[in-house]
Amino acid sequence: MRVSALFRYPVKSMQGERLESAVVGTHGIVGDRQWGLLDLDTGLMLTARREPALLMASARLVDPPDVHDVELEPEVVITLPDGTVANDDATLSAWLGRRVELRRADPATDATYEIALGIEDEDVAPWVQWTGPRGSFHDSTKAQVSLVTDGSMRSWEWRRFRANVVVSGPDGAEDGFVGQHLHIGSAGFDVRKQIDRCVMTTRAQPANDQGKAIERDLSVLKTINAERATFLAIGMMVDRSGTITVGDDVLVEPAASAPGIATE
């Protein structure tokens, strides 16, 4: 298997960037899910599960770090659907119609998220909350980097799944990596879990330089639930920092034999 595509999403639930090469640091791809919008009235980190409009905005890094300086502090630029560059909380709050604050992830602070237990009518479905990891705004403490095969995405638009690493391979091949160790480029990963999917995969998204507009489609999640038991893609924890480049081979060895595996 080889890396087909790489993606970074600087602000949680917003459009991100397609990369030719990605620096992997302690908390995942450097700059990925490093910012999020805190709902000041609920205290929850806002996602497109609750606020689908987030997917209509885009975020990119200015002066992103390279492999020689992974600790460089990049800046994020947010562009709203009308082309406005949102550089303050007031502009973001006015756009969403709710009080929000742009937060940078902190190694000493975690965030709380929510999800609706149902996709047909989210207004009446019960919502549950959980606490995510520190150091980034990823959903899971077992998934700093996500990986999926191009076969698993079938004919669906890749952006629906917001994976970091897309590799060549047949449908479901990545599931066999769980419990193993992957070498990709100069980085190493401990594969912890299959990723269960939610209503995010059904959301509409705008056309951009990565693809055409995506329509809302509930059948995506229904198909994943019925045919893949809710799972699509795998979650990995960083074992060794380094760089991944499109075209790199994916090398596999049992996790038990790999040095320095991160533990929970």
Steps between C-alpha positions, in 0.01 A plus 500: 500500500608857433381844611256639243407826671560700818268746673521743791200668665632791712159599649269225619209438260613757240639427155871429501804466279627230266873449545785343307696448821398512868705542816397262779551624857404390849126553451465395137552688175631838610221757477222243462196567725712747697225762512130479578204725570385494862129566550513749786141436610529120526872459570515234226743489210285564196495251212306461178290235673327787683585784259519380135594852387855437624563278197431798273802691630862411429823520698864496395832547670735792442872420533438133584791316663730267313683188605791707633287711733192311619461734798454815286172668591290529181212743457157406371292694246123441488299591191121519526264391218467856368877540477539700821817426694388454860780621723308559822239333721241769432499425127473126561220551753302725263537246221370208707244695703644368827776612736818315413870535571782362287716284727843346446542149636693481825695199633360576847133542400244264347173579323147362521306398188147381424325277253136424416392137534311492172521641149142529381388784733786651696270761658326235710778241530679478835850652510787354699830658606856376547845641573768494231879488522730781606737666256261491203131511420468145372191311612679196637785435742596210271516681167752780444523413129236331285572273203270348239542309175369649179303178452308551825382840382348338191334766284433733793670837512817469706431821693201339669737297719762767575781245526861617529662220299347326197684190378455270202319180587172308479186566703559421868871414468594756766295317764767230508753754629332536840740382768800537272771759448533700178805672354409772250784718375714577804203491742372209706150424625326262740161410349244508782149477360249494219325835467124492545313748284235758581273753333801704385533267199154606380553876514507731199833660413595776255695467178866588538842424351469142628174412332144579400218595738373215720128463559342389828454123474372286789558184298876528554478431872221246456720302261801514733284386791346212303806377311792595726346488850544883532879492435698664221872592537738436789639716779873511578717639779840650420793283602773691320495852354608548142372587154250329271499569125258396227641185343655364823462129564296378798704239687341279764639309798329361812466768768651272764833494315519873433706714740360793689130433454283759672281361778167617634 
